[in-house]
Amino acid sequence: MQIRTISGAVRQLQKDDPDTAVTAAYIRRLVLAGKIPYTRSGNRVLLNMDALRNYLELATYCQTSNIPTKQQTAARIASEK
């Protein structure tokens, strides 16, 4: 298990994939939205890299497959009413 700060997570992702588009701002948005688990140590946000990678893989899978997003599902339900 690898635990990293947000900036450490970005560095690790860049090391694994130099062309990554994942930024610290994006990870912060994921944390604030509650989409990835985290813990605080003082002012630092600590992330489990396995959980972050799993989220990114799942998000990529959902966007590239025919699985409808929450917005698409909500729009379909609203149009059926």
DSSP file (Angstrom, degrees, kcal/mol; ACC not computed):
  #  RESIDUE AA STRUCTURE BP1 BP2  ACC     N-H-->O    O-->H-N    N-H-->O    O-->H-N    TCO  KAPPA ALPHA  PHI   PSI    X-CA   Y-CA   Z-CA
    1    1 A M              0   0    0      0, 0.0     2,-0.5     0, 0.0    47,-0.0   0.000 360.0 360.0 360.0 129.3    0.0    0.0    0.0
    2    2 A Q        -     0   0    0      2,-0.0    47,-2.8     0, 0.0     2,-0.5  -0.935 360.0-165.1-110.7 126.3    1.4    3.4   -1.0
    3    3 A I  E     +A   48   0A   0     -2,-0.5     2,-0.3    45,-0.2    45,-0.2  -0.942  17.5 169.2-111.1 129.7    0.2    6.5    0.8
    4    4 A R  E     -A   47   0A   0     43,-2.4    43,-3.5    -2,-0.5     2,-0.1  -0.951  34.5-117.9-137.0 154.0    0.9    9.8   -0.8
    5    5 A T  E  >  -A   46   0A   0     -2,-0.3     4,-2.7    41,-0.2     5,-0.2  -0.316  48.6 -95.8 -73.7 173.8    0.0   13.5   -0.5
    6    6 A I  H  > S+     0   0    0     39,-0.6     4,-2.1     1,-0.2     5,-0.2   0.942 128.5  44.6 -61.5 -46.5   -1.8   15.0   -3.4
    7    7 A S  H  > S+     0   0    0      1,-0.2     4,-2.2     2,-0.2    -1,-0.2   0.877 113.6  51.3 -66.7 -35.2    1.4   16.4   -4.9
    8    8 A G  H  > S+     0   0    0      2,-0.2     4,-2.3     1,-0.2    -1,-0.2   0.871 108.0  52.6 -66.3 -36.5    3.2   13.1   -4.2
    9    9 A A  H  X S+     0   0    0     -4,-2.7     4,-2.6     2,-0.2    -2,-0.2   0.905 109.0  49.3 -65.1 -41.5    0.4   11.2   -6.0
   10   10 A V  H  X S+     0   0    0     -4,-2.1     4,-2.6     2,-0.2     5,-0.2   0.930 111.0  49.7 -63.1 -44.8    0.8   13.5   -9.0
   11   11 A R  H  X S+     0   0    0     -4,-2.2     4,-2.1     1,-0.2    -2,-0.2   0.911 111.7  49.0 -59.8 -42.1    4.5   12.9   -9.0
   12   12 A Q  H  X S+     0   0    0     -4,-2.3     4,-2.4     2,-0.2    -2,-0.2   0.917 111.7  48.2 -64.7 -43.7    4.0    9.1   -8.8
   13   13 A L  H  X S+     0   0    0     -4,-2.6     4,-2.6     1,-0.2    -1,-0.2   0.894 112.2  49.6 -63.7 -39.3    1.4    9.2  -11.6
   14   14 A Q  H  < S+     0   0    0     -4,-2.6    -1,-0.2     2,-0.2    -2,-0.2   0.854 110.1  51.2 -67.4 -34.3    3.8   11.2  -13.8
   15   15 A K  H  < S+     0   0    0     -4,-2.1    -2,-0.2    -5,-0.2    -1,-0.2   0.914 114.7  42.6 -66.7 -42.7    6.6    8.8  -13.0
   16   16 A D  H  < S+     0   0    0     -4,-2.4    -2,-0.2     1,-0.3    -1,-0.2   0.856 135.8  15.1 -70.8 -35.8    4.4    5.9  -14.1
   17   17 A D    ><  -     0   0    0     -4,-2.6     3,-2.1    -5,-0.2    -1,-0.3  -0.817  65.1-166.4-143.1  96.5    3.1    7.7  -17.1
   18   18 A P  T 3  S+     0   0    0      0, 0.0    -4,-0.1     0, 0.0    -1,-0.1   0.725  90.7  53.6 -58.2 -22.1    5.0   10.8  -18.2
   19   19 A D  T 3  S+     0   0    0     -5,-0.0    -5,-0.1     2,-0.0     0, 0.0   0.214  78.7 140.4 -97.5  15.3    2.1   11.9  -20.5
   20   20 A T    <   -     0   0    0     -3,-2.1    -6,-0.0    -7,-0.2    -7,-0.0  -0.226  43.2-156.3 -61.0 147.4   -0.6   11.7  -17.8
   21   21 A A        +     0   0    0      2,-0.1     2,-0.3     0, 0.0    -1,-0.1   0.382  56.6 117.6-101.8   0.5   -3.2   14.4  -17.8
   22   22 A V        -     0   0    0    -12,-0.1     2,-0.2     4,-0.1    -8,-0.0  -0.545  45.3-172.1 -74.1 129.1   -4.0   14.0  -14.1
   23   23 A T     >  -     0   0    0     -2,-0.3     4,-2.0     1,-0.1     5,-0.2  -0.726  38.5-110.2-117.7 167.3   -3.3   17.2  -12.2
   24   24 A A  H  > S+     0   0    0     -2,-0.2     4,-2.5     1,-0.2     5,-0.2   0.883 119.3  55.6 -62.7 -38.1   -3.2   18.1   -8.5
   25   25 A A  H  > S+     0   0    0      1,-0.2     4,-2.1     2,-0.2    -1,-0.2   0.900 106.8  50.0 -61.9 -40.8   -6.3   20.3   -9.1
   26   26 A Y  H  > S+     0   0    0      2,-0.2     4,-2.0     1,-0.2    -1,-0.2   0.920 111.1  48.3 -64.2 -43.9   -8.2   17.3  -10.5
   27   27 A I  H  X S+     0   0    0     -4,-2.0     4,-2.3     1,-0.2    -2,-0.2   0.901 109.3  53.6 -64.5 -39.9   -7.3   15.1   -7.5
   28   28 A R  H  X S+     0   0    0     -4,-2.5     4,-2.8     1,-0.2    -1,-0.2   0.906 107.7  51.0 -60.4 -40.9   -8.4   17.9   -5.1
   29   29 A R  H  X S+     0   0    0     -4,-2.1     4,-2.0     1,-0.2    -1,-0.2   0.897 109.1  50.9 -62.9 -39.7  -11.8   18.0   -6.9
   30   30 A L  H  <>S+     0   0    0     -4,-2.0     5,-2.4     2,-0.2     6,-0.8   0.909 112.0  47.3 -62.8 -41.7  -12.1   14.2   -6.5
   31   31 A V  H ><5S+     0   0    0     -4,-2.3     3,-1.3     1,-0.2    -2,-0.2   0.943 112.8  47.6 -64.5 -48.8  -11.3   14.5   -2.8
   32   32 A L  H 3<5S+     0   0    0     -4,-2.8    -1,-0.2     1,-0.3    -2,-0.2   0.829 111.3  51.6 -64.1 -31.5  -13.7   17.3   -2.2
   33   33 A A  T 3<5S-     0   0    0     -4,-2.0    -1,-0.3    -5,-0.2    -2,-0.2   0.541 112.3-121.5 -81.0  -6.9  -16.4   15.5   -4.1
   34   34 A G  T < 5S+     0   0    0     -3,-1.3    -3,-0.2    -4,-0.4    -2,-0.1   0.729  74.2 129.1  74.7  21.9  -15.9   12.4   -1.9
   35   35 A K      < +     0   0    0     -5,-2.4    -4,-0.2    -6,-0.2    -5,-0.1   0.716  69.6  36.8 -84.3 -20.8  -15.1   10.2   -4.9
   36   36 A I  S    S-     0   0    0     -6,-0.8    -2,-0.2    -9,-0.1    -1,-0.1  -0.989  89.5-113.0-130.0 142.6  -11.8    8.9   -3.5
   37   37 A P        +     0   0    0      0, 0.0    11,-0.6     0, 0.0     2,-0.3  -0.410  43.3 162.8 -72.5 148.2  -11.0    8.0    0.1
   38   38 A Y  E     -B   47   0A   0      9,-0.1     2,-0.3    -2,-0.1     9,-0.2  -0.958  24.8-148.4-153.1 167.7   -8.5   10.1    2.0
   39   39 A T  E     -B   46   0A   0      7,-1.9     7,-3.6    -2,-0.3     2,-0.4  -0.962  19.2-126.1-137.5 157.8   -7.4   10.9    5.5
   40   40 A R  E     -B   45   0A   0     -2,-0.3     2,-0.4     5,-0.2     5,-0.2  -0.840  15.9-174.0-107.2 143.2   -5.9   14.0    6.9
   41   41 A S  E >  S-B   44   0A   0      3,-2.4     3,-1.9    -2,-0.4     2,-0.4  -0.859  73.6 -54.8-130.5  96.7   -2.7   14.4    8.8
   42   42 A G  T 3  S-     0   0    0     -2,-0.4     0, 0.0     1,-0.3     0, 0.0  -0.597 122.4 -19.8  67.1-123.8   -2.6   18.0   10.0
   43   43 A N  T 3  S+     0   0    0     -2,-0.4    -1,-0.3    -3,-0.1     2,-0.3   0.522 118.5 101.3 -90.2  -6.7   -3.1   20.1    6.9
   44   44 A R  E <   - B   0  41A   0     -3,-1.9    -3,-2.4   -39,-0.0     2,-0.6  -0.571  63.6-143.9 -86.0 141.2   -2.1   17.3    4.5
   45   45 A V  E     - B   0  40A   0     -2,-0.3   -39,-0.6    -5,-0.2     2,-0.5  -0.909  18.8-156.8 -99.6 124.2   -4.5   15.1    2.6
   46   46 A L  E     -AB   5  39A   0     -7,-3.6    -7,-1.9    -2,-0.6     2,-0.3  -0.887   8.6-166.8-109.1 132.4   -3.2   11.6    2.3
   47   47 A L  E     -AB   4  38A   0    -43,-3.5   -43,-2.4    -2,-0.5     2,-0.7  -0.877  24.1-127.8-118.5 146.4   -4.3    9.2   -0.4
   48   48 A N  E  >  -A    3   0A   0    -11,-0.6     4,-2.1    -2,-0.3     3,-0.3  -0.852  20.4-149.7 -87.3 118.3   -4.1    5.5   -1.0
   49   49 A M  H  > S+     0   0    0    -47,-2.8     4,-2.8    -2,-0.7     5,-0.2   0.832  94.6  57.0 -62.4 -33.6   -2.5    5.2   -4.5
   50   50 A D  H  > S+     0   0    0    -48,-0.4     4,-2.5     2,-0.2    -1,-0.2   0.921 108.2  47.1 -63.2 -42.7   -4.3    1.9   -5.1
   51   51 A A  H  > S+     0   0    0     -3,-0.3     4,-2.3     2,-0.2    -2,-0.2   0.898 113.0  49.3 -65.5 -40.5   -7.7    3.6   -4.5
   52   52 A L  H  X S+     0   0    0     -4,-2.1     4,-2.5     2,-0.2    -2,-0.2   0.939 112.6  46.6 -63.7 -47.1   -6.8    6.5   -6.7
   53   53 A R  H  X S+     0   0    0     -4,-2.8     4,-2.6     1,-0.2     5,-0.2   0.910 111.6  51.9 -62.2 -41.8   -5.6    4.2   -9.6
   54   54 A N  H  X S+     0   0    0     -4,-2.5     4,-2.6    -5,-0.2    -1,-0.2   0.920 110.4  48.7 -60.9 -43.6   -8.8    2.1   -9.2
   55   55 A Y  H  X S+     0   0    0     -4,-2.3     4,-3.0     1,-0.2     5,-0.2   0.937 112.1  48.3 -61.4 -46.2  -11.0    5.2   -9.4
   56   56 A L  H  X S+     0   0    0     -4,-2.5     4,-2.1     1,-0.2    -2,-0.2   0.891 112.6  48.4 -63.6 -39.4   -9.1    6.5  -12.5
   57   57 A E  H  X S+     0   0    0     -4,-2.6     4,-2.3     2,-0.2    -1,-0.2   0.921 114.0  46.0 -66.4 -43.2   -9.4    3.1  -14.2
   58   58 A L  H  X S+     0   0    0     -4,-2.6     4,-2.9     2,-0.2     5,-0.2   0.916 112.2  50.8 -66.1 -42.9  -13.1    2.8  -13.5
   59   59 A A  H  X S+     0   0    0     -4,-3.0     4,-1.8     1,-0.2    -1,-0.2   0.898 111.9  48.0 -61.8 -40.4  -13.8    6.4  -14.6
   60   60 A T  H  X S+     0   0    0     -4,-2.1     4,-1.5    -5,-0.2    -1,-0.2   0.909 112.0  49.7 -66.3 -41.7  -11.9    5.7  -17.8
   61   61 A Y  H  X S+     0   0    0     -4,-2.3     4,-1.2     1,-0.2     3,-0.3   0.934 110.6  49.4 -62.2 -47.0  -13.8    2.5  -18.4
   62   62 A C  H  < S+     0   0    0     -4,-2.9     5,-0.3     1,-0.2    -1,-0.2   0.859 112.1  48.3 -63.2 -35.5  -17.2    4.1  -17.7
   63   63 A Q  H  < S+     0   0    0     -4,-1.8    -1,-0.2    -5,-0.2    -2,-0.2   0.765 114.8  44.4 -77.6 -24.4  -16.5    6.9  -20.2
   64   64 A T  H  < S+     0   0    0     -4,-1.5    -1,-0.2    -3,-0.3    -2,-0.2   0.556 109.2  63.5 -97.3  -8.0  -15.3    4.7  -22.9
   65   65 A S  S  < S-     0   0    0     -4,-1.2    -3,-0.0    -5,-0.1     0, 0.0  -0.406  97.3 -99.3-103.8-175.2  -18.0    2.1  -22.6
   66   66 A N  S    S+     0   0    0     -2,-0.1    -4,-0.1     2,-0.1    -3,-0.1   0.159  76.4 128.0 -91.8  19.1  -21.7    2.4  -23.2
   67   67 A I        -     0   0    0     -5,-0.3    -2,-0.1    -6,-0.2     2,-0.0  -0.647  63.3-122.0 -75.1 123.5  -22.5    2.7  -19.5
   68   68 A P        -     0   0    0      0, 0.0    -1,-0.1     0, 0.0     2,-0.1  -0.367  21.8-124.4 -68.8 146.1  -24.6    5.8  -19.0
   69   69 A T     >  -     0   0    0      1,-0.1     4,-2.4    -6,-0.1     5,-0.2  -0.297  29.2-101.5 -78.3 170.9  -23.3    8.6  -16.7
   70   70 A K  H  > S+     0   0    0      1,-0.2     4,-2.7     2,-0.2     5,-0.2   0.895 124.5  51.4 -60.7 -40.3  -25.4    9.9  -13.8
   71   71 A Q  H  > S+     0   0    0      2,-0.2     4,-2.4     1,-0.2    -1,-0.2   0.906 109.9  48.6 -65.3 -41.5  -26.4   12.9  -15.9
   72   72 A Q  H  > S+     0   0    0      2,-0.2     4,-2.2     1,-0.2    -2,-0.2   0.905 112.9  47.9 -65.2 -40.6  -27.5   10.8  -18.8
   73   73 A T  H  X S+     0   0    0     -4,-2.4     4,-2.4     2,-0.2    -2,-0.2   0.921 112.3  48.9 -65.4 -44.0  -29.5    8.6  -16.5
   74   74 A A  H  X S+     0   0    0     -4,-2.7     4,-2.5     1,-0.2    -2,-0.2   0.899 111.6  49.7 -62.8 -41.0  -31.1   11.6  -14.7
   75   75 A A  H  X S+     0   0    0     -4,-2.4     4,-2.0     2,-0.2    -1,-0.2   0.893 110.9  49.7 -65.6 -39.5  -32.0   13.1  -18.1
   76   76 A R  H  X S+     0   0    0     -4,-2.2     4,-1.2     2,-0.2    -2,-0.2   0.918 112.2  47.5 -65.3 -42.8  -33.6    9.9  -19.3
   77   77 A I  H  X S+     0   0    0     -4,-2.4     4,-0.7     1,-0.2     3,-0.3   0.909 111.7  50.4 -64.6 -42.4  -35.6    9.6  -16.1
   78   78 A A  H >< S+     0   0    0     -4,-2.5     3,-0.7     1,-0.2    -1,-0.2   0.868 109.2  51.3 -64.0 -36.6  -36.8   13.2  -16.4
   79   79 A S  H 3< S+     0   0    0     -4,-2.0    -1,-0.2     1,-0.2    -2,-0.2   0.742 105.2  57.0 -73.8 -21.8  -37.8   12.8  -20.0
   80   80 A E  H 3<        0   0    0     -4,-1.2    -1,-0.2    -3,-0.3    -2,-0.2   0.641 360.0 360.0 -81.6 -14.6  -39.9    9.7  -19.1
   81   81 A K    <<        0   0    0     -4,-0.7    -1,-0.2    -3,-0.7    -2,-0.1   0.480 360.0 360.0 -78.3 360.0  -42.0   11.7  -16.5
